[in-house]
Amino acid sequence: MLKTFEETSKLIEAGKLLHIAGTEALLKKLPRGRWIGGSTEYFMAKEGGKVSGELLFVTEFTFKNFSIKTYSAQDINQITKDAYDNGFSVLIIPFDSAVHKEYAYNAARYDKMFLRNIVGWISGMNLGIPGQTPIAVNGSMQGVFSDKAVALHIQIPEDKTVFVNIINIFEQNKASPLIEFPEEGFSITKCRVDGKEVVLADYIKEKAIDTKLPLVGDYSGNSINISFKSIENGVVNFYAPVFTGIKYRMAKPISDYEGLFNKRISKHKYTSPAFSCNCILNFLYGELENKKIDAFAGPITFGEIAYQLVNQTLVYVSVL
């Protein structure tokens, strides 16, 4: 729920367990307490998408047992060991940091990753305002980090179960050629298109490919998006790494983001998600400001975490 700085401060001072999203400037001024936070000025509120440098999005958790941890690129692989057997963890990682890259490349290989419920997001900034720094905040120690991640580990009652879900409105365009990569990374020069080696930047220009649409990879039957960030000096930069051994195709075009999200949501079984987030690219390309995504509210992010890093995806967790 969107709150003012004063309302948020009062919740912290009352001892509430919170997840907070807002500007770097506001987060740095909040009092010490039982909370974690990350920077963004984009939100999906119940009344619709909103951009604000004055408000904070606050999620309150009512669970009793929790821990708050800070991780560097060297020890982020310990997150699954710190997570509760019966619970979930909300992880916030600053965009383009070393820990962001470490997690993006290796999270799927961490011990017990898919036996723990890890969700979260990549913090960012207002794209129209220069000089901002993506941060993650450990409110229990008033630690503000541009190079470390923070996590809120929550234990839930034994009679409850956690469900981590994604809503991905994109799917592979079967008319698109098959795209494979000989090496892994956030930045790529060459790839194979239907088995033929090409310079990816040249191929995108030649075929007039719409890079607002992501690549969609087939991860053992699951569709995972890789979003385009930029093309510079013949190099294609992504918001998440591509991997060898994965078969990618371009996504099918989408004309109505809001309508398709709400159609997909109607097929999901959930009750008042405990946490959710959605991607900045969906927000911008789908023109979601002032538009509603039914039943889901939370930060608009620069990458989403559903166990591993995903892009252009709505992520949510329910406790039932």
N, C-alpha and C positions, 0 to 999 in steps of 0.2 A: 504494500500500500504506500502511496506517495505521502510523505510527511515533510513538514518544515524542519529546519535545523533545531528550533526550540522544542518541537514535539519529539524529535528523535533523541535529543539530549535527555529529556525527561524519562523516556523509556530506558535509556542506558542507566541513568541514575537510580531508577527503580529496580535495577537488577535483572532486567529482561534479557533473555538469550536471543541475539539478533544477528541477522545477515543484512548488511547495508550497502547500497550502491549509490554513488553520487560523484560530484566533482572532487578532484584532488584537493582543492582548497577547503571544501566543506568537511571532507573526511579527516583532514589534518587537525581540524578544530574541535572535533567531537571528544567528549570526556572518555577517560579510561573506563572499561567495563567488559561485560561478557558479550563481545561481538567481533565479527570480522567484516571487512569491507573491501570494495574494489571500485575503481574509477570508471565512470561512464556518465554521459549526460542524456542518454537515450533510454526510454522506458516504455514498456507496454503496461499501461494501467488498465483498470477495469473499465474506465470510460473511453479508452483508446490510446493509441500511440502518442507519446509526448517527448519533446526535447526541452530540458530545463537545467539551468545552472544554479537554480535556487532551491530545488526540492531534492529529497533523498527517497529512494525506494527501500522500504524497510519490511523485512520478513521476520516475523516473530515465531520462535519455536518454544513449545511448552514442555519439552522433554527435560528430565532432571539430570541425567548423566551425560557428560560431554567433556571434551578436551579441545584446546586450541593449540595448534602447532604451526611453526614456521619452517619452511624448507628452502634450501639452496639447490642449485643444479647438482651438487654432489650428493645430496641425501634425499631428494624427492622420491627416490625409489623405495624409501622406508614408509611411504604413506599407507600402503596396504597393511603393513605391520602395526601401524598405529590405529587403523580403523577398527571399529567394533565388529565382532562376529555378527551380531544382530543389530544393524543400524545403518546409517549412511553418513557420508562425508561430503561436505560442500567445499570445493577447492577453488581458489582464486589465484590466477597467475598473471603477472604483468605482460602485456603484449611485447613481443620482440626481445624478450629477455633471454638470458642463457637457460634459465629454468624452463621457459616456454619451449625452447627448441629441444631441450633434453626430454621433456615430457612428450612432446609431439613425436619424436623419433622412437622412443623406447617404452612408453607406458604399457603397451600391450604385452611387453615381455616381463614386466614386474611380477614378482612372486605373488600368487593368489589374486591378481588384478581382477579377474572375472568372477571371483568368489567374494568380493567386497563391493559395496555399492558406492562408487565414486562418481559424483556429479559436480558440475561447477562451470566456470567460465574464464575467459581471457579478458582482463580489464583493458580499457582503452581511454579515449579522450574525445572531445568534440572535434570533428574533422575540419571544422571551419575556423577554429581558433588556434593559432600557432603557439608554441612554447609550453604546451601541456605535456605531462609525463604520466604514462600509465603506471598505476600503483596498486599494491595490495596492502591491507592494513590488518595487523594483529591488535585488536582493541584492548586485549587483556594486558598488554604492555605498552600500548600506544606506539607500537613499532610500525613505521611507514616504509615500504620497500618498493623499489623499482626493479630489484634484481632477485627478489625472493618471493615464494608463494606462501599463502596462508591457507589453513584448512580448519574447518570446524567439524570435528568428529562427534557424532551423536549416537547414543545408544537408545534403542526403542524397547518398549515392554516385550516380554517373551511371547505374549499372545498376539503380537502384531507382526506384519510382514511388509518389507520394503519392495516397491516395484520401480525400477528405473526404465523409462521409456523415451523414445524419440519420435517426433513427427517430422518426417522428411517429405516435402511436397514434390521433390524432384525424383525422376527415375531415368534410367538410361534410354536414350533415343536409339532404338534398334536400327534406324537408318544411318546413324553415325558410324564411321569406321572405328575399328578397334584400335585403341591407343595404349601402348605399353612403354615402360621406361627402363632403360638399361642400368640406371643408377638412381639412388634415392636422394631426395632433397626438397628444400623449399624453392630452389632456383634451378631451372632446367634449360639447357640449350637444345639438345637433340632427344628425339624419341623415335619409336617405330609406329607407323600408321599402316595398319593391315600388313604388317611385316616389313614395310619399307622404311629405311631410316630417313628422317627429315629433320630440318631445323624447325623447331616448334613455332617460333615467332613468325617465320616466313610462311609456314603452313596456315597459321591463324589469319594472317593478312591475305593470303591468296584465296582462302575459302570464305573470307568475311565472317569468321566465327564470332558469335556474340559472347564475349567473355563475362557478361553479367550472369550467364548460365554457368554452373559449375561442371567440372568433370565429375562423373559418377562412377565410383569403383565398385566392383563386385567382390565383397569380402565374405566369402563362403555363403553366398546367397543374400547377404545384407548389403543394401545400397548406402555407401558412405561418400559424401561430397568432398571435393577438393576445389576450393574457390580461387579464382584468379585475382591476384593483387595488382600486378603491373607488368608491363613489357618495357624493358630498358636495355638498349644496346644489344639487341638480339637475344636477350635472356628473359625467359618467362618466370615471373615470381608468383608463388602461391601463398595462401594463408595457412596451409598445412602441407606437410611433405607428401610427395608421391612415393610409392614403394614399388620395388621390383616384384615381379610375380603376380601383380594385380592387373586385371583387365579393366580398362577404363573406356567409357564412351562419353560424348557430350550429353547433357541433359536435354530432355524434351522442353520446348518453349512453354512458358506460362504467361497467361494474359491477365489472370485475376488471382493475385496472391491471397488476399483476404478471403475470398470465396473458397479457394481450394484448401487453405488452412482450416477453415471452419467445417468444410466437408469432411476432411480427414479426421478432425477432432471428434466429430459426431460418431465416428466408428470406434473411438477409444473408450475403454472403461476406466473411469477414474472418479475419485471423489475429492474435491478440494485439494489439489496438489500441494504438497508441503513446500515445494520449491520449483520454480521454472525459470527458463531464460530463452531468449531467441536471438538470432544473428543480426548484426548491423546491416549486412547486405540484403537480407530479406526486408528489413525496415526501409532501407533506401530504395532498392530496386522495386519493391512492392508498394512504395509510397504509403506506408502504414501509419504515418502520423495522422492522428485523429480517427484512425480506423480500429475496429475491435477484433481481437482474436479471442473467441469465446472461452471463458473460464480460466484463461491463463494470463497471469500478470507477473512481471519481473523485469530484471535488467535486460537491455539490448546490448549485445556483447560482441567482442572482436574474435570470437571463437568459443565453441561450446565443448563441454566435457561430459561425455557419457561413457565412463570408464576411460576411453582414449579420446583424443582430440577429434572433433567433428566440425564441419562448416555448414553454414546456411541451413541450420537445423534447429527446431524447437526441442529442448530437453526438459523433461520434468520427472519428479519423483513423487510417488504417492505412498502413504503409510496406511495400510488397511488391516 
